[in-house]
């Protein structure tokens, strides 16, 4: 398997939502467990990077700002931009067209400090790639017109030496990886709360042009509880091991 081992680690409401008013209704315990499992030194998962889509990144870190681009920037070298990093983790953002307005090449999430790493396609402009280079943000090109997820994972392993990567949403990205056989395990922190909203995103969502709604089954690997919070682990049965 010439890619990292991928585990999808998410916290949801009882009705499968990954965001919405339910957050906070059950207190801090679910969030603390979620962070401990995948980010603390004595947590269950030890990974070299976590991967999210553009919307998730904008929602949590870049806040829908516009990058300050120099449309007259000199032409950058073709291909990927790989540079050394002082961090032991990467935050990997799927940003096919190059739209995220990073202020720094370092992302801080609670006590975790990570190197920002962008996954672009051939649709990203020269101005945006020059913007990333100016900020010392590495990037890889994975696909010409749309994301080639398999190629991206191959590069994460072979260019950045990642053996294990956390997949962290949103729902469209999670489901597209599962549909392509690129997700090995599901780690689900089940928050004892719900709000009934029909307008907030779910754990898995198919989107026309990106993934099908083909059913997938899972094999239960573990169940643990902490107070009222449940931690579930499943293996994905359609994983492509090739």
Secondary structure, 3 states (H helix, E strand, C coil): CCCCEEEEEEEECCCCECCCCCCCCCCCHHHHHHHHHHHCCCCCCCCCEEEEEHHHHHHHHHCCCCCCCCCCCCCCCCCCECCCCCCCCEEEEECCCCCCCCCCCEEEECCEEEEEEEEECCCCCHHHHHHHHHCCCEEEECCCCCCCHHHHHHHHHHCCCCCEEEECCCHHHHHHHHHCCCCCEEEEEECCCCCCCCCCCECCCCCCCCCCCCCCCEEEEEEEEECCEEEEEEEECCCCCC
